[in-house]
Amino acid sequence: MAEITVTPINQTLFCVEVKEKGSTTVHEVTASPADIKRYGGEVAAERLLTLSFEFLLEREPKESILRSFELPVIERYFQEYPREIRKRVG
């Protein structure tokens, strides 16, 4: 299982490190307050991003996840993301 660490850089930018199988990838994710509310309701941004990366890792290896992206981009690749992430947050 992957170890996911989310560190806020500022109010909307987060550094996400994914450690798995002896290697680490680093990702910069932009998540506006509106994005966080849309996908996670009242959940903390760090929790939403952790759950989002768990969602992604179920579908692709960490090396395939974009190095820099805005949170809504996930929905472009995986249409089920909004529904699934709400279940996980709920």
C-alpha positions as CSV (number, residue, x, y, z in Angstrom):
1,M,0.0,0.0,0.0
2,A,1.2,3.5,-0.9
3,E,2.1,6.1,1.7
4,I,0.6,9.4,0.7
5,T,1.8,12.7,2.3
6,V,0.0,16.0,1.5
7,T,1.7,19.2,2.4
8,P,0.1,22.6,1.8
9,I,2.3,25.1,-0.1
10,N,-0.2,27.9,0.1
11,Q,-4.0,28.1,0.3
12,T,-4.6,26.4,-3.1
13,L,-1.3,24.6,-3.9
14,F,-0.4,21.3,-2.3
15,C,2.6,19.0,-2.6
16,V,1.7,15.3,-2.7
17,E,4.3,12.6,-2.2
18,V,3.6,9.0,-3.0
19,K,5.9,6.4,-1.6
20,E,5.4,2.9,-2.8
21,K,7.7,-0.1,-3.5
22,G,10.9,1.7,-2.6
23,S,10.4,4.8,-4.7
24,T,8.7,8.2,-4.4
25,T,6.9,10.5,-6.8
26,V,6.1,14.1,-6.1
27,H,3.1,15.9,-7.5
28,E,1.8,19.5,-7.2
29,V,-1.9,19.8,-7.1
30,T,-4.0,23.0,-7.3
31,A,-7.2,22.8,-5.4
32,S,-9.3,25.9,-4.9
33,P,-11.7,26.3,-2.0
34,A,-14.5,25.8,-4.5
35,D,-12.9,22.6,-5.8
36,I,-12.5,21.3,-2.2
37,K,-16.2,22.1,-1.4
38,R,-17.4,20.6,-4.7
39,Y,-15.7,17.3,-4.3
40,G,-15.2,17.0,-0.5
41,G,-17.9,19.1,1.1
42,E,-16.6,20.1,4.5
43,V,-13.6,17.8,4.6
44,A,-10.1,19.2,5.0
45,A,-8.1,19.7,1.7
46,E,-5.4,17.3,2.9
47,R,-7.9,14.5,3.5
48,L,-9.6,15.1,0.1
49,L,-6.2,14.9,-1.7
50,T,-5.2,11.8,0.1
51,L,-8.5,10.1,-0.9
52,S,-8.1,11.4,-4.4
53,F,-4.7,9.9,-4.7
54,E,-5.9,6.6,-3.3
55,F,-8.6,6.7,-6.1
56,L,-6.0,7.4,-8.7
57,L,-3.6,4.7,-7.5
58,E,-6.4,2.1,-7.9
59,R,-6.5,3.0,-11.6
60,E,-2.9,3.7,-12.5
61,P,0.7,3.5,-11.2
62,K,2.0,6.5,-9.3
63,E,4.4,7.2,-12.2
64,S,1.5,7.7,-14.5
65,I,-0.1,10.4,-12.4
66,L,0.5,13.9,-13.7
67,R,3.3,15.7,-11.9
68,S,1.3,19.0,-11.8
69,F,-2.5,19.4,-12.2
70,E,-5.6,21.0,-11.0
71,L,-7.9,18.8,-9.0
72,P,-10.8,18.9,-11.5
73,V,-8.5,17.3,-14.1
74,I,-9.1,14.0,-12.5
75,E,-12.7,14.1,-13.6
76,R,-11.6,14.5,-17.3
77,Y,-9.8,11.2,-17.1
78,F,-12.1,9.4,-14.8
79,Q,-15.8,10.4,-15.1
80,E,-16.7,8.4,-12.0
81,Y,-14.4,10.5,-9.8
82,P,-17.0,13.0,-8.4
83,R,-19.4,10.2,-7.4
84,E,-16.6,7.9,-6.0
85,I,-14.8,10.6,-4.1
86,R,-18.1,11.8,-2.4
87,K,-18.7,8.2,-1.3
88,R,-15.1,8.0,0.2
89,V,-15.5,11.3,1.9
90,G,-19.0,10.6,3.2
